[in-house]
Amino acid sequence: MRFAEAGLPTPDLDASLLLEFAAGITVLSRMREPDLPVGSKAAMGFEVCVARRLRREPVHRIIGQREFYGLPLGLNKETLVPRPDTETLVDLVMPLVESTVAGNAVCRILDIGTGSGAIALALLANVQGAVAVGSDISRGALTIAERNAAQLGLGDRFEAVVSNWFENISGTFDLIVSNPPYIRSGEIAALDPDVRDYDPLAALDGGGDGLNAYGVLAARAAAHLTDNGAVAVEIGHDQKRDVLTLFEAAGMRKSGEKCDFSGHDRALIFVK
């Protein structure tokens, strides 16, 4: 198979997903009818998909969709492809959102750098009474986030705001959450081409030490939190100590943390 020869890490899975996409068939239908013929139009579409994948375009960018926390989310070139590691951040803050709704009947969430809306929409889908503002510097990303919210039936609880960090944000929130850019600038060139060549650079590059975004969040989040509010962030696997230092210097204290599926430090939560 060409994918294996090209050294792609999951050649069989990639081929299966792209065939299902090109032919408009599901996993279940393929299981029921494994010898189901593929028409010439679907075969041509599959070849186009194969060519794109061989150029290292990620499968989910070709398909235009990725599942996150059980939700199908549309993508475009201005959004990151949501990754399973980020579900760790959702798991970490979910109890806070639930308890806030239980006590106050509502939980106001600000998702900074929302992209496709993944984090905010996962929380809204699982906690009735939660409402969210998703902010992003990219209008194109917010267009997708709004579309995802509408298609999931969450549009009435999700507001998209074009903002560079807190620039256009008003009011206070029970939870501020973010998966910010945290890759060191000097490490971008060495990333897997699926990421380096297709994810938006602004969503990856965290500056020389990878900590630029955390500095902004630590310095400015508290002013936008309710008295009992919290801010939670995804971090790189080796950034825990540095991020803790930044938030503690800003007068915040860690109230929780969670490792990802590989056992790496991945999410931290702070309170005033």
ChimeraX attribute file (.defattr): number of C-alpha atoms within 10 A of each C-alpha:
attribute: neighborCount
match mode: 1-to-1
recipient: residues
	/A:1	8
	/A:2	12
	/A:3	18
	/A:4	11
	/A:5	8
	/A:6	13
	/A:7	10
	/A:8	14
	/A:9	10
	/A:10	10
	/A:11	15
	/A:12	12
	/A:13	11
	/A:14	17
	/A:15	19
	/A:16	13
	/A:17	16
	/A:18	22
	/A:19	21
	/A:20	18
	/A:21	18
	/A:22	19
	/A:23	18
	/A:24	10
	/A:25	14
	/A:26	14
	/A:27	12
	/A:28	9
	/A:29	11
	/A:30	13
	/A:31	10
	/A:32	10
	/A:33	10
	/A:34	10
	/A:35	8
	/A:36	11
	/A:37	10
	/A:38	16
	/A:39	10
	/A:40	10
	/A:41	10
	/A:42	17
	/A:43	15
	/A:44	14
	/A:45	16
	/A:46	20
	/A:47	14
	/A:48	14
	/A:49	21
	/A:50	21
	/A:51	13
	/A:52	15
	/A:53	22
	/A:54	14
	/A:55	13
	/A:56	18
	/A:57	19
	/A:58	20
	/A:59	20
	/A:60	18
	/A:61	21
	/A:62	17
	/A:63	16
	/A:64	15
	/A:65	18
	/A:66	20
	/A:67	15
	/A:68	18
	/A:69	22
	/A:70	9
	/A:71	15
	/A:72	14
	/A:73	24
	/A:74	23
	/A:75	26
	/A:76	19
	/A:77	13
	/A:78	21
	/A:79	26
	/A:80	22
	/A:81	26
	/A:82	21
	/A:83	13
	/A:84	13
	/A:85	16
	/A:86	21
	/A:87	20
	/A:88	21
	/A:89	26
	/A:90	22
	/A:91	16
	/A:92	20
	/A:93	24
	/A:94	16
	/A:95	12
	/A:96	16
	/A:97	25
	/A:98	19
	/A:99	14
	/A:100	20
	/A:101	19
	/A:102	14
	/A:103	9
	/A:104	9
	/A:105	12
	/A:106	18
	/A:107	24
	/A:108	22
	/A:109	26
	/A:110	25
	/A:111	25
	/A:112	27
	/A:113	26
	/A:114	28
	/A:115	30
	/A:116	31
	/A:117	32
	/A:118	29
	/A:119	25
	/A:120	27
	/A:121	30
	/A:122	19
	/A:123	21
	/A:124	23
	/A:125	18
	/A:126	13
	/A:127	19
	/A:128	16
	/A:129	18
	/A:130	23
	/A:131	25
	/A:132	26
	/A:133	21
	/A:134	29
	/A:135	29
	/A:136	25
	/A:137	19
	/A:138	18
	/A:139	16
	/A:140	16
	/A:141	24
	/A:142	25
	/A:143	17
	/A:144	20
	/A:145	30
	/A:146	20
	/A:147	18
	/A:148	22
	/A:149	26
	/A:150	14
	/A:151	13
	/A:152	15
	/A:153	12
	/A:154	18
	/A:155	19
	/A:156	10
	/A:157	19
	/A:158	23
	/A:159	17
	/A:160	21
	/A:161	18
	/A:162	19
	/A:163	17
	/A:164	14
	/A:165	17
	/A:166	17
	/A:167	10
	/A:168	10
	/A:169	16
	/A:170	8
	/A:171	9
	/A:172	18
	/A:173	24
	/A:174	22
	/A:175	28
	/A:176	26
	/A:177	26
	/A:178	26
	/A:179	23
	/A:180	24
	/A:181	22
	/A:182	22
	/A:183	22
	/A:184	17
	/A:185	15
	/A:186	13
	/A:187	13
	/A:188	17
	/A:189	10
	/A:190	8
	/A:191	11
	/A:192	10
	/A:193	15
	/A:194	15
	/A:195	17
	/A:196	15
	/A:197	16
	/A:198	17
	/A:199	20
	/A:200	16
	/A:201	17
	/A:202	14
	/A:203	18
	/A:204	20
	/A:205	22
	/A:206	21
	/A:207	15
	/A:208	13
	/A:209	15
	/A:210	22
	/A:211	22
	/A:212	17
	/A:213	17
	/A:214	24
	/A:215	14
	/A:216	14
	/A:217	23
	/A:218	21
	/A:219	15
	/A:220	14
	/A:221	23
	/A:222	22
	/A:223	13
	/A:224	20
	/A:225	22
	/A:226	15
	/A:227	13
	/A:228	11
	/A:229	22
	/A:230	26
	/A:231	29
	/A:232	25
	/A:233	25
	/A:234	27
	/A:235	26
	/A:236	19
	/A:237	13
	/A:238	11
	/A:239	16
	/A:240	17
	/A:241	8
	/A:242	15
	/A:243	19
	/A:244	19
	/A:245	14
	/A:246	18
	/A:247	24
	/A:248	16
	/A:249	12
	/A:250	17
	/A:251	13
	/A:252	21
	/A:253	16
	/A:254	16
	/A:255	13
	/A:256	13
	/A:257	19
	/A:258	18
	/A:259	16
	/A:260	17
	/A:261	12
	/A:262	8
	/A:263	9
	/A:264	15
	/A:265	19
	/A:266	25
	/A:267	28
	/A:268	24
	/A:269	24
	/A:270	23
	/A:271	20
	/A:272	20
